[in-house]
């Protein structure tokens, strides 16, 4: 008896199932949409929580490492460095200005020897600090000359004129770098890195 009843109910169940597919789809769509909204809001909330955690972690990292770079200018070490940098600049500025005037103005023509006064300053403040001073001087210094660089014809440089008549170029920047290393050993490398062109 149970079997025929089940069989009889089967077409009705099929009919009921076929009559409400749109309603079923609509409700399932709403349900899905609600689930999607819930998922989205949950993911937004979890993203916000993650951002909050990462922000608090990065703040902790910053506070552990110290103040950011834009605040370091107010630190005692930074102020000490700026004071020392100013001192070095004041020290080397006169010889830099003189050297640039010798090389880049019409004070001396190509191949012209420096005056005795300028030779004294260039030798004492620059050439004496050249890393290869002995090689440059050779048999002895007669004078200093300005002329075109043997390889770079558009630039002028200083030359040692030896007593035997041979003349050889030297870099005034190499002399300055060595002078700074000798006189300001604790700050020399930082100063050179910030104020001298790479490879000069």
C-alpha positions as CSV (number, residue, x, y, z in Angstrom):
1,X,0.0,0.0,0.0
2,X,2.8,2.3,0.8
3,X,4.4,1.7,-2.6
4,X,1.4,2.9,-4.7
5,X,1.0,5.9,-2.5
6,X,4.6,6.8,-3.1
7,X,4.2,6.3,-6.8
8,X,1.1,8.4,-6.8
9,X,2.8,11.2,-5.0
10,X,5.7,11.1,-7.4
11,X,4.1,13.0,-10.4
12,X,2.8,15.6,-8.0
13,X,6.2,16.1,-6.5
14,X,7.6,16.4,-10.1
15,X,4.8,18.9,-10.9
16,X,5.5,20.9,-7.8
17,X,9.2,20.8,-8.6
18,X,8.6,22.0,-12.2
19,X,6.1,24.8,-11.2
20,X,8.5,26.6,-8.9
21,X,11.9,26.5,-10.6
22,X,11.8,30.3,-11.1
23,X,10.9,30.9,-7.5
24,X,13.5,28.4,-6.4
25,X,16.1,30.1,-8.6
26,X,15.1,33.5,-7.4
27,X,15.3,32.5,-3.7
28,X,18.6,30.6,-4.3
29,X,19.9,33.7,-6.2
30,X,18.9,36.0,-3.3
31,X,20.4,33.5,-0.9
32,X,23.6,33.4,-3.0
33,X,23.6,37.2,-3.2
34,X,23.2,37.4,0.5
35,X,25.9,34.9,1.1
36,X,28.1,36.9,-1.4
37,X,27.4,40.1,0.5
38,X,28.1,38.5,3.8
39,X,31.4,37.0,2.3
40,X,32.3,40.4,0.9
41,X,31.6,42.3,4.1
42,X,33.5,39.6,6.0
43,X,36.5,39.9,3.6
44,X,36.4,43.7,3.8
45,X,36.3,43.5,7.6
46,X,39.2,41.0,7.6
47,X,41.1,43.2,5.1
48,X,40.6,46.2,7.4
49,X,41.7,44.1,10.4
50,X,44.8,42.9,8.5
51,X,45.6,46.5,7.5
52,X,45.2,47.6,11.1
53,X,47.5,44.8,12.3
54,X,50.1,45.5,9.6
55,X,49.9,49.2,10.4
56,X,50.5,48.5,14.1
57,X,53.3,46.1,13.2
58,X,55.0,48.7,10.9
59,X,54.6,51.4,13.6
60,X,56.2,49.0,16.1
61,X,59.1,48.4,13.6
62,X,59.5,52.1,13.0
63,X,59.6,52.8,16.7
64,X,62.1,50.0,17.2
65,X,64.4,51.3,14.5
66,X,64.2,54.9,15.5
67,X,62.7,58.0,13.9
68,X,62.2,58.1,10.1
69,X,64.8,59.9,8.0
70,X,63.0,63.2,7.8
71,X,63.1,63.4,11.6
72,X,66.8,62.4,11.9
73,X,67.9,65.9,10.8
74,X,67.0,67.0,14.3
75,X,69.1,64.3,16.0
76,X,72.3,65.2,17.8
77,X,74.4,63.1,15.4
78,X,73.0,64.8,12.4
79,X,73.7,68.3,13.9
80,X,77.3,67.2,14.7
81,X,77.7,66.0,11.1
82,X,76.4,69.3,9.6
83,X,78.7,71.3,11.9
84,X,81.7,69.2,10.7
85,X,80.6,69.4,7.1
86,X,80.5,73.2,7.3
87,X,84.0,73.2,8.9
88,X,85.5,71.1,6.1
89,X,83.8,73.3,3.5
90,X,85.2,76.5,5.0
91,X,88.6,74.9,5.2
92,X,88.8,73.8,1.5
93,X,86.8,76.6,-0.1
94,X,89.6,79.1,-0.6
95,X,91.9,76.6,-2.5
96,X,88.9,75.3,-4.6
97,X,88.0,78.8,-5.6
98,X,91.6,79.6,-6.5
99,X,92.0,76.3,-8.5
100,X,88.8,76.9,-10.4
101,X,89.8,80.4,-11.2
102,X,93.2,79.2,-12.5
103,X,91.6,76.5,-14.7
104,X,88.4,78.2,-15.9
105,X,89.1,81.9,-16.2
106,X,91.3,83.9,-18.6
107,X,93.8,84.4,-15.8
108,X,96.2,81.9,-17.4
109,X,96.5,80.9,-21.1
110,X,97.1,77.3,-22.2
111,X,100.7,76.4,-21.5
112,X,101.3,79.3,-19.2
113,X,103.3,78.9,-15.9
114,X,101.6,80.0,-12.6
115,X,103.0,82.9,-10.7
116,X,105.3,82.2,-7.7
117,X,102.5,83.1,-5.3
118,X,100.0,80.7,-6.9
119,X,102.6,77.9,-7.2
120,X,103.2,78.2,-3.5
121,X,99.5,77.8,-2.6
122,X,98.9,75.0,-5.1
123,X,102.0,73.0,-4.0
124,X,101.3,73.4,-0.2
125,X,97.5,73.0,-0.3
126,X,97.1,70.5,-3.1
127,X,100.1,68.8,-4.6
128,X,101.7,67.9,-1.3
129,X,98.7,65.7,-0.6
130,X,98.7,63.8,-3.9
131,X,98.7,60.0,-3.2
132,X,101.7,59.8,-5.7
133,X,103.4,63.0,-4.8
134,X,107.0,61.5,-5.1
135,X,106.2,60.1,-8.6
136,X,104.8,63.5,-9.8
137,X,107.8,65.5,-8.5
138,X,110.4,63.1,-9.9
139,X,113.8,64.8,-10.1
140,X,112.4,68.0,-8.6
141,X,109.7,70.7,-9.1
142,X,110.4,73.7,-11.2
143,X,106.9,75.2,-11.6
144,X,103.2,74.5,-12.1
145,X,101.6,75.0,-15.5
146,X,98.0,75.1,-16.8
147,X,97.3,73.4,-20.1
148,X,94.9,71.1,-22.0
149,X,94.5,67.6,-20.7
150,X,96.4,65.2,-23.0
151,X,93.4,62.9,-23.5
152,X,90.4,65.3,-22.9
153,X,91.2,68.3,-25.0
154,X,88.1,70.3,-23.9
155,X,89.3,70.3,-20.2
156,X,92.2,72.1,-18.7
157,X,94.3,70.8,-15.8
158,X,97.3,71.5,-13.7
159,X,100.8,70.1,-14.6
160,X,103.9,69.6,-12.6
161,X,106.9,71.0,-14.6
162,X,110.0,69.1,-13.5
163,X,113.5,70.5,-13.4
164,X,114.5,68.2,-16.3
165,X,111.8,69.9,-18.5
166,X,109.3,67.0,-18.3
167,X,105.7,67.9,-17.3
168,X,103.0,65.6,-16.0
169,X,99.4,66.3,-15.1
170,X,97.8,65.8,-11.6
171,X,94.3,65.8,-10.3
172,X,93.6,68.6,-7.8
173,X,90.5,66.6,-6.6
174,X,92.7,63.6,-5.7
175,X,94.8,66.0,-3.7
176,X,91.8,67.5,-1.9
177,X,90.3,64.0,-1.1
178,X,93.6,62.9,0.5
179,X,93.9,66.2,2.4
180,X,90.4,65.6,3.8
181,X,91.2,62.0,4.7
182,X,94.4,63.1,6.5
183,X,92.8,66.0,8.4
184,X,89.3,64.7,9.0
185,X,89.6,60.9,9.2
186,X,86.3,60.3,11.0
187,X,84.2,62.3,8.5
188,X,86.2,62.1,5.3
189,X,84.5,59.3,3.5
190,X,81.0,60.6,4.1
191,X,82.1,64.1,3.0
192,X,83.8,62.8,-0.1
193,X,80.8,60.7,-1.1
194,X,78.4,63.6,-0.7
195,X,80.6,66.4,-2.3
196,X,82.8,64.8,-4.9
197,X,81.6,63.4,-8.2
198,X,82.0,59.6,-8.6
199,X,85.2,58.8,-10.5
200,X,86.5,62.3,-10.4
